[in-house]
Amino acid sequence: MFVSIPTRQRQQLRWATPTLVAMLWLAFLWASTRPGGQQRALLLEWGALSGGQLPADILRSWADGEHWLRLFTALFLHADWAHLLGNLVFLLIFGLPAERVMGPWRFLLLFLVGGCLANFVAVLAIGSPDRLIIGASGAVSAVIGAYLALFPNARLGVVLPLGLFLEFVRAPASLLIGIWALLQVVFAYIGPAFGAVAWAAHISGFAFGIVFALLARRGIARRLRKLKGY
């Protein structure tokens, strides 16, 4: 279904992924420069909170639009460098090729809606009182799920440090997805986020990405045919 795109057209298409990477990076730098007390207050003000309530109680208490806004702002807050870099690396690996075929606006919709939905599912699933839910992991999971649905047998080019040299290799997308999942486990047990991974956000984001890609396949195919001029 998918065909190659001329270089000139590719260069005009992929701006959403670099923009998201820059926004996530700048948001982390800004938050990390706050004094300790202010940084914690910032996370509490803009991160999504589970509240330890039953789902029905959460929905009733969310009549205020601020709660829904938190699902969005939480995407741009991260606990530490490991949390941020893990998301940025895999957003670049899977986001650039996904955006190339989906287009920037459809890709942004996938990232933002998938991320907000993943955060909301985590809010409903986590029972601990006032557990803070932050990070773009759910959104990145949506991107990875969409990529897997669009390119189930794809191999991705990655650059690996081998001694003093950088080596370009092609690895199966499924292997990189497995590494992503493993890193989420590792990152759960280092730094200030110790033991606090919102698995519900990862799983729901991944599932949303698959469904989104499957529903958007016809639109993506039409877009690629238009780019090729037929």
N, C-alpha and C positions, 0 to 999 in steps of 0.2 A: 504493500500500500504506500510506503514511504519512498521518496526518491531524493537524490542529491539536489542541493540548491546551489546555484552559481555563487562564487565568492562575493561578488558585489552585493548580491541580495542578502547573503548571510550577515555581512557587516552592518546592514541596516536593521536587523531584526533583534539582536540580542542586547538590549539595554536594561531590561527588567532585572535580570539576575545580578549584574554588577551594581545596580542601584540598591537592591535589597542588601547585598553584602556590605556596601558602604554604610547604609543606614544602621544595620545591626552593629557594625564595628564602632561607628560614631556614638551610638546610643550607649554602648558598653563603656567607651572611654569617658563619656560625660558622667555616667553614673558612678564609675569607679573613682573619679576624682573628688567625689563628695566625701566629707568627713564621715567616719564610721556610723555615727548616729543618724546623720542625714541620709546616708545611703540606704540604711535599713528602712527609714521612714519612706523613702522614695519607692522602694520595692513594695512596701505594704500599701502605698497609695495607688500604685499603678499596676501591680500584679493581680492576678485572679486569685480569689480566696475561696476555699471550699466551704468554710464555715461549719463543717461537721453536721450539716442538716440533712434531712431526708429530701429526696429530689422534689417532692411536691412543695415542701417548705421553701426550698431554694427558689423555685419558679415564682412563688408568691412574693418572696422578698426582693425579687429582681424586677419589680415594676419600675424601679428607678433605672433610667437609661445608663447611669454611671457604671452599674455592674456589667452591662453588656460591653461598654467601652473598654473595660478592663481586659476582656478577652482579647482585644486587639492590641492594647498597649503592652500586655504581658509578653507578646511575641518578641518585643525588642529589649527585653530585660534578661540578663543572664547572671548566673550565680558566680562564675569564675571564668578564667581564661580557658580552661579545658572544655567547659560547657560551651563557650562561644566558638572556639576554634573547631571543635568537632562538627558543629552545625555549619560553619562557613565552608569547610573543606568539602563536605558532602553536598552542600547547596551548589557549589561550583561544579563538582563532578557530574551531578545529575541534572542540575538546573539549566546549564548552558545548552546541552543537546535537547532537553525537553522544550525549552523556550524556542529553539530554532524551528521546531516543527509545529508547536502550538501557537506561536506568536506571543508577543509580550503581554498583551492585555488578558488573554486567556490564561497565560501563565501566572500573572499577578492575581487573578481571581482564584486560581487553584491554591496558591500559597496563602493568601489572606483568609479566604473562606475556610480552607482546610485547616489552617492553624487555629482560627477562632473556634471552629467546631471541635477540634481536638481538645482545646483548653476547656470548653464547656463540658465535654464528656468526662474529662478529668475532674472537674468540679463536682459533677454528679457522682462519680465513682469513689472519690476519696472521702473517707468518713472521719478523718482526724480533724479536730476543731481548728479552724483558721489555718489550714495548711496552705502555704503560698505556692502558687503555680506560675512559673515564669519560664521563658525560653521559647525558641523557635523550633524545638525538636518536633512538635506535632506538625508544623507546616513543612519542615524538611521531610518528614515521613510521608506527607501527602505527595510531595514532589517525587520521592523515590517510588511510591506506589504507582503513580501515573507513568513514570518511566518504565517500570517493569511491565505494565499493561501494554504500553506502546511498543516496547522493544524487548520481548521476553527472552530472546536468544542473543542479545547484543553483547559486544565486547567493547569495553571502554579503554581509551588510552590514558595512562597515568604515568607520572614521573616519580621514580623511586630513588632515594639516595643510597647508592651502593659504594661504600668506602668514600673516596674523594670525588667520585663522579656521580652524575645524575643519569639514570637510565630510563628511557621511555619504553614502556611495555604495554601490551594490551591484555586486560584481564576481563573475565566474564562478569557481567553486571551482577549476576547472582552472588558471586564471590564478594564483590564490594559491598553488596547489601548485607551479607553475613558479617563482614568486618564492621559495618556501621552498627549492627545490632550488638556485637561484642563490645564495641567501644562504649555503647550506652551503659552496659553493665559495669565496665571498668570505671567510667566517669562517675558512676553512682557511689563509688566507694573511695573517692579522693576529693580533697577540698571541702569547702563549706557545704556542699550539697550532699554530704555523706548519707547514703541510704535513702535519698529522697528523689526517686525517679517516678514521674507520672506515666506509668506504662499504659494506662488507659488512653492517654493523649497520643502516644506513639502508635498504638494499634488502630485507634479510630482514625487518625490522620492517614495512616497507610491504606486503610480500607477505603476512605473517602477518595484518595488519589486514584485508586484502581477504578472505582465507579465513575469518577469524573472523566477519566481518560476514555473509558469504554463508551460513555454517553457522548463524548465530544469527537469521537473518531471520524464521523462523517464530515463534521465541520472542519476538522484538521485536514482531511483528504481534499476537500474543496479548496481550502486555502493553498495547499501545496500545488494543486493543479493550476490554480490561478497564477501562482508565482512562476510556474514553468511555462505559462502562456497557452494552456490548452484546457 
